[in-house]
């Protein structure tokens, strides 16, 4: 029997162990997509206890606690922090086979030096150990980033954001990790949302434009992209239900926009027309600026209406969607590529059934400008577990070029989530090491080492131009 999560955790072959310890483990972390609040880095936030650090805002954990029958009082409610931690510990011990079990124990090992395992019986021991550790100087937000070996972070920022937190970080010479904004314009894309008209007004104020037409809207967005660019932004990101492509004349798109700002309900076709027009405009702007475009899709959000009304979005009530259309995805990319305005693009689907679709679509839009110009992103959200990561990388290897993959990201609001890179790297080395041990690829340490270093760090640095 192997020891629990020892130094060779998930490394089942000699080659896997060599690749991880010699090549993957020493590489720094480039976190090109996360949801950390830059103001917390600017303020170098400290955490009062493990509940505040570990459970606040973590809908991954909230979902599992609910599945374990825990009352909402102990999840998002006013229960004392120690009692919330106890309920999480009692839930964690039941999560056999769940990535949260691995992530949580990697975090306890790497940041707190705890070598045991957390459950209801050990909760008090872990609570005391970790809370004492949190009082040490190196356990602030910046300290956690430094000790994780992070070189660069891209946060997720709305076009109307002032980016004040980023400016504070940029001016502080004592912190040598680059923290850059990433453009996330979902609120201007979602014309069907109730708050769309209010947001258009807010965007107009931020962009210095009185928005009365779709042309005015685009002008305001250009002004804000210019502002983001001056702050170091080179990455955009979109959270979509699915990639839409419903091309229409500019007059039709304008008519839909006017209907939306009057507060009138839009039909499904009208929503598609508006989103297509705006996303094509944005894609062309990204290309002109040299920004990377990330498209996250395949999610059905806010399924539990009662809980959405109580807690709002991103509280653990989303699921995988099944709306990806090859015709629309390829049509959207083709519309940009046809005029040579397709930016470097990363495609993420929450539905693992889309792996092969993405793997074949990306090959249709490759060119000599960039290796892996259209990428399949890392297994995302409900898929960043051992099976999901392995299936995504295997599909990419089968249909594309795994060696050009830009690797893992945290996609998290937590300062402890950098251990997900270790988890990913161990799975990566286990996968490739298994192929080598099975005689499917030669044991050429130089070539293999270059592949591992590339996927873990170097490919992303080159692809994004950091």
C-alpha positions as CSV (number, residue, x, y, z in Angstrom):
1,X,0.0,0.0,0.0
2,X,1.3,3.4,-0.9
3,X,1.6,6.2,1.7
4,X,-1.1,8.8,1.6
5,X,-0.2,11.7,-0.8
6,X,3.6,11.2,-0.4
7,X,6.3,12.8,-2.6
8,X,5.4,10.5,-5.5
9,X,1.6,11.0,-5.2
10,X,0.1,10.3,-8.7
11,X,3.5,9.4,-10.1
12,X,3.2,5.7,-10.8
13,X,6.2,5.2,-13.1
14,X,9.9,5.9,-12.9
15,X,9.6,8.2,-15.9
16,X,6.7,10.2,-14.3
17,X,8.7,10.6,-11.1
18,X,11.8,11.8,-13.1
19,X,9.7,14.3,-15.1
20,X,7.9,15.7,-12.1
21,X,10.8,16.1,-9.7
22,X,13.4,17.3,-12.3
23,X,11.3,19.4,-14.6
24,X,7.8,20.2,-13.5
25,X,8.2,20.9,-9.8
26,X,10.9,23.5,-10.2
27,X,8.9,25.6,-12.7
28,X,7.3,28.8,-11.4
29,X,3.6,29.5,-11.8
30,X,2.0,31.8,-14.3
31,X,-1.6,32.3,-13.4
32,X,-3.1,33.8,-16.5
33,X,-6.8,33.5,-15.3
34,X,-8.1,33.8,-11.8
35,X,-10.8,35.6,-9.8
36,X,-8.7,37.0,-7.0
37,X,-9.6,40.6,-6.0
38,X,-6.6,42.8,-6.8
39,X,-7.5,45.0,-3.9
40,X,-6.7,42.2,-1.6
41,X,-3.2,42.0,-3.0
42,X,-2.8,45.7,-2.9
43,X,-3.9,45.8,0.8
44,X,-1.8,42.6,1.5
45,X,-4.8,41.2,3.2
46,X,-4.4,39.0,6.3
47,X,-7.0,36.4,7.3
48,X,-8.4,36.0,10.8
49,X,-8.8,32.2,10.6
50,X,-9.1,29.2,8.3
51,X,-12.8,29.7,7.7
52,X,-12.2,33.2,6.4
53,X,-9.3,32.0,4.2
54,X,-10.7,28.6,3.1
55,X,-14.5,28.7,3.1
56,X,-15.5,32.3,2.4
57,X,-16.7,32.6,-1.2
58,X,-15.7,29.0,-2.1
59,X,-18.7,27.6,-3.9
60,X,-16.8,24.3,-4.6
61,X,-16.9,23.6,-0.9
62,X,-20.4,25.0,-0.4
63,X,-21.8,22.6,-3.0
64,X,-20.3,19.6,-1.2
65,X,-21.5,20.7,2.2
66,X,-25.0,21.1,0.9
67,X,-24.7,17.6,-0.7
68,X,-23.8,16.3,2.8
69,X,-27.0,17.8,4.3
70,X,-25.3,20.7,6.0
71,X,-27.7,23.5,6.9
72,X,-27.1,26.8,5.0
73,X,-26.6,28.4,8.4
74,X,-23.2,26.7,8.5
75,X,-22.4,27.5,4.9
76,X,-23.2,31.0,3.9
77,X,-25.2,31.8,7.1
78,X,-24.1,33.5,10.4
79,X,-22.8,30.4,12.2
80,X,-19.5,31.0,14.1
81,X,-16.4,30.4,12.0
82,X,-15.3,27.5,14.2
83,X,-18.6,25.7,13.6
84,X,-18.4,26.3,9.9
85,X,-15.0,24.8,9.8
86,X,-16.2,21.7,11.7
87,X,-19.0,21.2,9.2
88,X,-16.5,21.4,6.4
89,X,-14.1,18.9,8.1
90,X,-17.0,16.5,8.6
91,X,-17.9,16.8,4.9
92,X,-14.3,16.5,3.7
93,X,-13.8,13.1,5.2
94,X,-16.6,11.7,3.0
95,X,-15.1,13.1,-0.3
96,X,-13.3,10.0,-1.4
97,X,-12.5,10.3,-5.1
98,X,-13.3,14.1,-5.1
99,X,-10.5,16.6,-6.1
100,X,-11.4,18.7,-3.1
101,X,-9.9,16.0,-0.9
102,X,-6.6,16.2,-2.7
103,X,-6.6,20.0,-3.1
104,X,-7.4,20.5,0.6
105,X,-4.7,18.3,1.8
106,X,-2.1,19.7,-0.6
107,X,-2.9,23.1,0.8
108,X,-2.6,21.9,4.4
109,X,0.8,20.3,3.6
110,X,2.3,23.1,1.5
111,X,1.2,26.1,3.5
112,X,0.7,24.8,7.0
113,X,3.0,21.8,7.2
114,X,0.2,19.5,8.3
115,X,1.0,15.9,7.3
116,X,-2.2,14.3,8.7
117,X,-5.7,14.3,7.3
118,X,-8.6,16.5,8.1
119,X,-11.9,15.0,9.4
120,X,-14.4,15.7,12.1
121,X,-12.1,14.2,14.8
122,X,-9.0,16.2,13.8
123,X,-10.8,19.5,13.1
124,X,-9.8,21.1,16.4
125,X,-6.1,20.2,15.9
126,X,-6.0,21.5,12.4
127,X,-8.0,24.7,13.4
128,X,-5.5,25.5,16.1
129,X,-2.4,24.7,14.0
130,X,-3.5,26.7,10.9
131,X,-4.8,29.7,12.8
132,X,-1.5,30.0,14.6
133,X,0.3,29.7,11.3
134,X,-1.8,32.5,9.8
135,X,-0.4,34.9,12.3
136,X,3.1,34.5,10.8
137,X,4.4,37.4,8.6
138,X,4.6,35.3,5.4
139,X,0.9,34.2,5.5
140,X,-0.6,37.4,4.1
141,X,-2.0,37.5,0.6
142,X,1.3,38.6,-0.9
143,X,3.2,36.2,1.3
144,X,1.1,33.3,0.0
145,X,1.7,34.3,-3.6
146,X,5.4,34.6,-3.1
147,X,5.8,31.2,-1.4
148,X,3.8,29.6,-4.2
149,X,6.4,30.6,-6.8
150,X,4.1,32.8,-8.8
151,X,5.6,35.2,-11.3
152,X,2.5,36.8,-12.8
153,X,-1.3,36.9,-12.1
154,X,-4.1,38.1,-14.4
155,X,-7.2,39.0,-12.5
156,X,-10.7,39.3,-14.0
157,X,-11.9,42.9,-14.3
158,X,-15.0,44.6,-15.6
159,X,-14.6,47.3,-18.3
160,X,-15.9,50.0,-15.9
161,X,-13.4,49.0,-13.2
162,X,-11.0,51.8,-12.2
163,X,-8.2,49.3,-11.7
164,X,-7.0,51.3,-8.6
165,X,-5.9,48.1,-6.9
166,X,-3.7,47.3,-9.9
167,X,-2.2,50.8,-9.8
168,X,-1.3,50.4,-6.1
169,X,0.4,47.1,-6.8
170,X,2.3,48.5,-9.8
171,X,3.7,51.4,-7.8
172,X,4.9,49.2,-5.0
173,X,8.5,48.1,-5.7
174,X,8.5,45.8,-2.7
175,X,6.3,43.3,-4.5
176,X,7.9,41.8,-7.5
177,X,5.0,39.6,-8.8
178,X,3.3,41.2,-11.8
179,X,-0.5,41.6,-11.4
180,X,-2.2,42.5,-14.6
181,X,-5.9,43.2,-15.4
182,X,-7.9,41.0,-17.8
183,X,-10.8,42.3,-19.7
184,X,-14.1,40.6,-18.8
185,X,-17.0,42.4,-20.7
186,X,-19.8,39.9,-19.9
187,X,-22.2,42.6,-18.6
188,X,-22.2,44.5,-21.9
189,X,-22.6,41.3,-23.9
190,X,-25.6,40.1,-22.0
191,X,-28.3,42.4,-23.4
192,X,-31.0,40.2,-22.1
193,X,-30.1,40.9,-18.4
194,X,-32.4,43.0,-16.3
195,X,-29.6,45.4,-15.4
196,X,-28.4,45.9,-19.0
197,X,-29.6,49.5,-19.4
198,X,-28.1,50.6,-16.1
199,X,-24.8,49.0,-17.1
200,X,-24.8,50.8,-20.5
201,X,-25.1,54.1,-18.6
202,X,-22.3,53.1,-16.3
203,X,-20.1,52.2,-19.2
204,X,-20.8,55.5,-20.9
205,X,-19.7,57.4,-17.9
206,X,-16.5,55.3,-17.5
207,X,-15.8,55.6,-21.3
208,X,-16.6,59.3,-21.5
209,X,-19.3,58.7,-24.1
210,X,-23.0,59.3,-24.1
211,X,-24.2,56.0,-25.4
212,X,-27.2,56.4,-27.7
213,X,-26.3,53.9,-30.4
214,X,-24.3,50.7,-30.9
215,X,-21.6,52.8,-32.5
216,X,-21.4,54.9,-29.3
217,X,-21.3,51.7,-27.3
218,X,-18.3,50.5,-29.3
219,X,-16.6,53.8,-28.9
220,X,-16.9,53.6,-25.1
221,X,-15.5,50.0,-25.2
222,X,-12.6,51.2,-27.3
223,X,-11.8,53.9,-24.8
224,X,-11.9,51.5,-21.9
225,X,-9.8,49.0,-23.8
226,X,-7.2,51.8,-24.3
227,X,-7.3,52.4,-20.6
228,X,-6.9,48.7,-19.7
229,X,-4.0,48.5,-22.2
230,X,-2.2,51.3,-20.5
231,X,-2.5,49.3,-17.3
232,X,-0.8,46.2,-18.9
233,X,-3.9,44.2,-20.1
234,X,-3.2,41.8,-22.9
235,X,-5.9,39.2,-22.1
236,X,-9.6,39.2,-22.5
237,X,-12.1,36.6,-21.2
238,X,-15.7,35.8,-21.8
239,X,-18.2,33.7,-19.8
240,X,-20.7,32.5,-22.3
241,X,-23.6,30.0,-22.2
242,X,-22.4,28.9,-25.6
243,X,-20.6,30.5,-28.5
244,X,-23.1,32.2,-30.7
245,X,-23.0,33.1,-34.4
246,X,-26.0,34.8,-36.0
247,X,-24.6,37.3,-38.5
248,X,-26.9,40.2,-39.5
249,X,-26.8,43.6,-41.1
250,X,-25.6,46.4,-39.0
251,X,-29.0,48.0,-39.1
252,X,-30.6,44.9,-37.6
253,X,-28.0,44.8,-34.8
254,X,-28.7,48.5,-34.1
255,X,-32.4,47.9,-33.9
256,X,-31.9,45.1,-31.3
257,X,-29.6,47.4,-29.3
258,X,-32.2,50.2,-29.3
259,X,-34.9,47.7,-28.2
260,X,-32.6,46.5,-25.3
261,X,-31.9,50.0,-24.0
262,X,-35.6,50.8,-24.0
263,X,-36.0,47.9,-21.6
264,X,-38.1,45.8,-24.0
265,X,-37.8,42.0,-23.9
266,X,-35.6,40.5,-26.7
267,X,-36.3,37.3,-28.6
268,X,-33.8,34.5,-28.7
269,X,-32.9,35.5,-32.3
270,X,-32.4,39.2,-31.3
271,X,-30.1,38.2,-28.5
272,X,-28.0,36.1,-30.8
273,X,-27.8,38.9,-33.4
274,X,-26.7,41.5,-30.8
275,X,-24.1,39.1,-29.2
276,X,-22.7,38.1,-32.5
277,X,-22.2,41.7,-33.6
278,X,-20.6,42.7,-30.3
279,X,-18.4,39.6,-30.0
280,X,-17.1,40.0,-33.6
281,X,-16.3,43.7,-32.9
282,X,-14.5,42.7,-29.7
283,X,-12.6,39.9,-31.4
284,X,-11.3,42.3,-34.1
285,X,-10.2,44.7,-31.5
286,X,-8.4,42.0,-29.6
287,X,-6.6,41.1,-32.8
288,X,-5.6,44.7,-33.5
289,X,-4.2,45.1,-30.0
290,X,-2.5,41.7,-29.8
291,X,-4.7,40.5,-27.0
292,X,-5.5,36.9,-26.3
293,X,-9.3,36.0,-26.4
294,X,-10.5,33.4,-23.9
295,X,-14.0,31.9,-24.4
296,X,-15.4,30.0,-21.5
297,X,-18.7,28.3,-22.4
298,X,-20.8,25.2,-21.8
299,X,-22.2,26.3,-18.4
300,X,-25.9,26.6,-17.3
301,X,-25.9,29.1,-14.5
302,X,-28.2,29.9,-11.5
303,X,-30.4,26.8,-11.8
304,X,-31.9,27.1,-8.3
305,X,-34.0,30.3,-8.5
306,X,-34.8,30.5,-4.8
307,X,-31.2,30.3,-3.8
308,X,-30.2,32.7,-6.6
309,X,-32.6,35.3,-5.2
310,X,-31.2,34.7,-1.7
311,X,-27.4,34.5,-2.4
312,X,-26.9,35.8,-6.0
313,X,-24.6,34.3,-8.6
314,X,-21.5,32.2,-8.1
315,X,-22.8,30.5,-5.0
316,X,-22.8,26.9,-6.1
317,X,-25.9,26.4,-8.2
318,X,-24.5,26.1,-11.7
319,X,-24.1,23.0,-13.9
320,X,-22.8,21.7,-17.2
321,X,-24.7,22.9,-20.3
322,X,-25.2,21.0,-23.6
323,X,-25.6,23.8,-26.1
324,X,-22.2,23.8,-28.0
325,X,-22.8,24.0,-31.7
326,X,-19.9,23.1,-34.1
327,X,-21.6,25.3,-36.7
328,X,-21.8,28.3,-34.5
329,X,-18.3,27.9,-32.9
330,X,-16.6,27.4,-36.3
331,X,-18.7,30.1,-37.9
332,X,-17.7,32.6,-35.3
333,X,-14.0,31.8,-35.6
334,X,-14.2,31.7,-39.4
335,X,-15.8,35.1,-39.6
336,X,-12.8,36.6,-37.8
337,X,-10.2,34.4,-39.6
338,X,-11.6,35.2,-43.1
339,X,-10.6,38.8,-42.7
340,X,-7.3,37.9,-40.9
341,X,-8.7,39.3,-37.6
342,X,-8.8,36.2,-35.5
343,X,-6.8,36.8,-32.3
344,X,-4.9,34.1,-30.4
345,X,-7.9,32.3,-28.9
346,X,-8.3,29.8,-26.0
347,X,-11.5,27.7,-26.0
348,X,-12.8,26.2,-22.7
349,X,-15.9,24.1,-22.5
350,X,-17.4,23.1,-19.2
351,X,-18.9,20.0,-21.0
352,X,-16.2,17.3,-21.4
353,X,-18.2,16.0,-24.3
354,X,-16.9,18.9,-26.3
355,X,-13.2,17.9,-26.0
356,X,-13.1,16.3,-29.5
357,X,-15.1,19.1,-31.0
358,X,-12.7,21.7,-29.8
359,X,-9.7,19.5,-30.7
360,X,-10.8,19.3,-34.3
361,X,-12.1,22.9,-34.6
362,X,-8.8,24.4,-33.4
363,X,-6.9,22.6,-36.2
364,X,-9.1,24.5,-38.7
365,X,-7.7,27.9,-37.7
366,X,-4.0,27.3,-37.1
367,X,-1.4,29.4,-39.0
368,X,2.2,30.3,-38.8
369,X,1.7,33.4,-36.7
370,X,1.7,31.4,-33.4
371,X,2.2,27.8,-32.5
372,X,-1.2,26.7,-31.2
373,X,-2.9,29.9,-32.2
374,X,-6.3,28.5,-31.3
375,X,-5.9,26.5,-28.1
376,X,-8.0,24.2,-26.0
377,X,-8.0,25.5,-22.5
378,X,-7.3,23.4,-19.4
379,X,-10.1,21.2,-18.0
380,X,-12.3,23.7,-16.3
381,X,-14.4,24.0,-13.1
382,X,-16.3,20.7,-12.8
383,X,-13.5,18.9,-14.8
384,X,-10.3,19.9,-13.1
385,X,-10.0,16.5,-11.4
386,X,-7.8,13.6,-12.3
387,X,-10.1,12.1,-14.8
388,X,-11.2,15.4,-16.4
389,X,-7.6,16.7,-16.7
390,X,-6.4,13.3,-18.1
391,X,-9.3,13.2,-20.6
392,X,-8.7,16.7,-21.8
393,X,-5.0,16.3,-22.3
394,X,-5.4,12.9,-23.9
395,X,-8.0,14.3,-26.4
396,X,-5.7,17.2,-27.1
397,X,-2.8,14.9,-27.7
398,X,-4.9,12.7,-30.0
399,X,-6.3,15.5,-32.1
400,X,-3.8,18.4,-31.7
401,X,-0.4,19.1,-30.2
402,X,-0.3,18.6,-26.5
403,X,3.3,20.0,-26.4
404,X,2.0,23.5,-27.4
405,X,-0.6,23.5,-24.6
406,X,-0.5,26.6,-22.3
407,X,-1.2,24.5,-19.3
408,X,-3.0,25.1,-16.0
409,X,-4.7,28.1,-14.4
410,X,-6.3,28.5,-11.0
411,X,-9.7,30.0,-12.0
412,X,-10.1,30.7,-8.3
413,X,-10.7,33.3,-5.7
414,X,-8.5,31.7,-3.1
415,X,-4.8,32.5,-2.4
416,X,-4.2,28.8,-1.5
417,X,-5.3,27.5,-4.9
418,X,-1.8,27.5,-6.4
419,X,-1.5,23.9,-5.3
420,X,-3.8,23.1,-8.2
421,X,-0.8,23.6,-10.4
422,X,1.1,20.9,-8.5
423,X,-1.9,18.6,-8.8
424,X,-2.1,19.3,-12.6
425,X,1.7,18.8,-13.0
426,X,1.7,15.5,-11.2
427,X,-1.2,14.3,-13.4
428,X,0.6,15.6,-16.5
429,X,3.8,13.8,-15.7
430,X,1.9,10.7,-14.8
431,X,0.2,10.7,-18.1
432,X,3.3,11.3,-20.2
433,X,5.4,9.0,-18.1
434,X,2.9,6.3,-18.6
435,X,3.1,6.6,-22.4
436,X,6.9,6.4,-22.2
437,X,6.9,3.4,-19.9
438,X,4.4,1.7,-22.2
439,X,6.7,2.2,-25.2
440,X,4.5,4.8,-26.9
441,X,7.1,7.5,-26.9
442,X,10.9,7.3,-26.6
443,X,12.7,7.9,-23.3
444,X,14.5,11.1,-24.5
445,X,15.0,13.1,-21.3
446,X,15.9,16.3,-23.2
447,X,12.8,16.3,-25.4
448,X,10.5,15.2,-22.6
449,X,11.9,17.8,-20.2
450,X,11.3,20.5,-22.8
451,X,7.7,19.4,-23.2
452,X,7.1,19.4,-19.5
453,X,8.7,22.8,-18.9
454,X,6.7,24.2,-21.9
455,X,3.3,23.0,-20.6
456,X,4.0,24.0,-17.0
457,X,5.2,27.6,-17.8
458,X,7.1,28.5,-20.9
459,X,4.3,28.0,-23.5
460,X,2.0,30.4,-21.6
461,X,4.7,33.0,-21.2
462,X,5.4,32.9,-25.0
463,X,1.7,32.6,-26.0
464,X,0.5,35.6,-24.0
465,X,3.7,37.6,-24.6
466,X,4.3,38.3,-20.9
